[in-house]
Amino acid sequence: MKSIKIFSALILALLFFNFTAKKDPKPTVYTVGDSTVKNGSGKGDGGLWGWGDYIGQFLDTTKVTIENHALGGTSSRTFQDKGLWIEVLNKLKKGDYVLIQFGHNDDGPLNDSLRARGTIKGIGDETKEIDNMLTKKHETVHSYGWYIQKVVREAKSKGAIPIICSPIPRNDWKEGKVPRNDKSYGLWAKQIAEKEKVTFINLNEKMAIEMEKFGEAKVTGTYFYKKDHTHTSAKGAVLSASVIINELKMSKNSLKNYILKDPKIVLPAKKKVFLIGDSTMANNNNVNAVGWGVAFPQYCDTTRVEIINKARGGRSTRTFVTEGLWDKVKEQLQPGNYILIQFGHNDAGAVDKEKFRGSLKGNGDETQIVVRDSVTDTVHTFGFYMEKFIKEAKEKGAIPIVLSQTPRNEWPNDKVERRADTYGNWSKIAAEKQGAFYIDLNEIVAVKYEALGKEKVKEFFPKDHTHTGGEGAAFNALAVAEAIKKIKDCGLKDYIEIAK
């Protein structure tokens, strides 16, 4: 009898659980659109993000689920032809929301062998029969409005709540104003929303107004990049999402009930790039002795990376270690950081006298004991110290890039002096032994110097034959940036920006 009662209680509990689960399911907010809604894989490839990647940060995700189904390169037509919409439609349940934004790619050709994604302009019922050159299939192409209306009606048929957005504006400016698309896709999106009696968000107009408040100079480089007038940065994606949220707050749409009162917006953390080396890389606070590391940030996307120049003038690999400079850098290293390593100019000094900064030559394991002021120092080879930097950086999860030293302004036999057989070679060997990226900066810059000629290069060295001024530092920094761009499988190249 007792077991029957327990069994009955379990049955009642299961029935209650199923009833409550079906009665009060957590709604899902789906986003469908192009790359301005989700760029690439939605992980910020190239620093570009869609607003669909950030709108969830404005919503109470304990009460709603967010799914971004947008795909770059799609139009209102191809999003459906590729089967992307049907995947969402099959998942829709009553009370879900569908945020819809298309238009950026609808203006392309109706039929070609490259993309074949265009739609007929307007919201009419006209069609065009084509034999699709890309898919090799016969197809009936409809108007932009027809495709948007189809999504809306099918979403409504499942009890979902569609919300139509006009396409975000491009970062194009004319006389201090951002052009609108209120006579094309923005207008047609609005007309379908009115026809179907669903919420319309004039994202194009409202975001353009916000952009104009900031001005072109601030918008470019903060919310968009110079390289791309269509796709937003993380901050630009947040701006787009915030416009949508603000418009929802003023609407009658029930999605506004899930908007957080005080959202905490989290932007992607900047990638850190550490630089260690000597005065040819360091900030020496001397206009006549400027290390290339000072100029290097101007060739990087500093909205996504932070350049931390820890190079120090007068240091060798040995003294960078013995003075504790390396330990301080190592403490800061985290997985995914990059570290650029360049030494050699001071390692040729005396091992056991004067500045006590010389290291032993080569890549071997030999050592020399040096006593200085009652302190015993075990001196290793240049290669030993370089391998130490590489190995310990990798142990912290950082990614090391080794560079040979910059060339001096010395021209034996009318050729820029190389040190390919010594410090350059030893740097390369250390990098190869420890599996680090390597840039032969000595050779790269030497070739560039020779192309410029002695007289021009002389202007780069206002103090002596080793240290560059500002112009020379920028020249060498650009060479570093260009070299990083060419390294296969090095993620840092995605953060390098070189003006064309």
QUIVEN-V152163 format. One line per field, one symbol per residue. ss: DSSP state (A for helix, B for strand, O for the rest). phi: phi as a letter, one per 40 degrees, with the letter a starting at -180 (. if undefined). psi: psi as a letter, one per 20 degrees, with the letter a starting at -180 (. if undefined). A space follows every 50 residues. Layout:
ss=???
phi=???
psi=???
This chain:
ss=OAAAAAAAAAAAAAAAAAAAAAAOOOBBBBBBBOOOOOOOOOOOAAAOBO AAAOAAAABOOOOBBBBBOOOOOOOOOAAAAOOAAAAAAAAOOOOOBBBB BOOOOOOOOOOOOOOOOOOBOOOOOOOBBBBOOOOOOBBBBOBAAAAAAA AAAAAAAOOOBBBBBOOOOOOOBBOOBBOOOOOOAAAAAAAAAAAAOOBB BOAAAAAAAAAAAAOAAAABOOOBBOOBBBBBOAAAAAAAAAAAAAAAAO OOOAAAAABOOOOOOOOOOOBBBBBBBOOOOOBOOOOOOBOAAAAAAAAB OOOOBBBBBOOOOOOOAAAAAAOOAAAAAAAAOOOOOBBBBBOOOOOOOO OOOOOOOOOBOOOOOOOBBBBBOOBBBBBOBAAAAAAAAAAAAAAOOOBB BBBOOOOOOOOAAAOOOOOOOOAAAAAAAAAAAAOOBBBOAAAAAAAAAA AAOAAAAAAOOOOOOOOOOAAAAAAAAAAAAAAAAOOOOOAAAAABOOOO
phi=.ccccccccccccccccccccccbcccbbcbbibccbacfcgbgdggbbb cccbccccbcccbbbbbcbcadgcbdccccccgcccccdcccbdgcbbcb abicbcccccaaccbfbcbccgbcccbacbbccccgbcabcbcdcccccc ccccccccgcbcbbbccdcccbbbfgbcccbcbbccccccccccccfbcb bccccccdccccccgdcccchbbbbdcacbcccdcccccdccccccccdc cccccccbcccbcbcbcdccccbcbbibccbcccfaccabcccccddcbb cccbbbcbcbcbdgcbdccccccgcccccdcccbdgcbbcbabicbcccc cbafcfbcbccgbcbcbacbbbfgbcbccbcdcdccccdcccccccgcbc bcbccccccbbcfgbccbbccbcccccccccccbgbcbbccdcdcdcccc ccgdcccdccbcbacbbcccccccccccccccccdcccgbccccbcbbcb
psi=gghgggghhgghggggghghhhhmqpqpopppbbiihopcjjjkpjjpqq hhiihhiiqnjiiqqpoojqpqiqrhghhghijhhhggghiqrpirqopp orhhjijrqhprjghmiqrpqajajqrppqoohgikqqqoparghggghg ggghghhjjroqppqqqqqqlqqoljqpprkjjdhgghgghhgghilrpp omhgghhhggghhhqghhgoighrqhioigpqaghhhhgghhggghhhhi rjpihiijpqhmqopoqpqqppoqppbbhihrojloiinpqhhhihhijq niiiqpooojqpqjqrhghhghjjhghhghhipqpiqqppporhhiiirq hkrdiliqrqqajajqrppppoljpppopaqghggghgggghghhjjroq opqqqqqrmpmpkkqpprlhidhgghgggggghjlqqppmhggghgghgh hhqggghhhimigaigpqagghghghhhhgghghhiopjohhhijpoop.
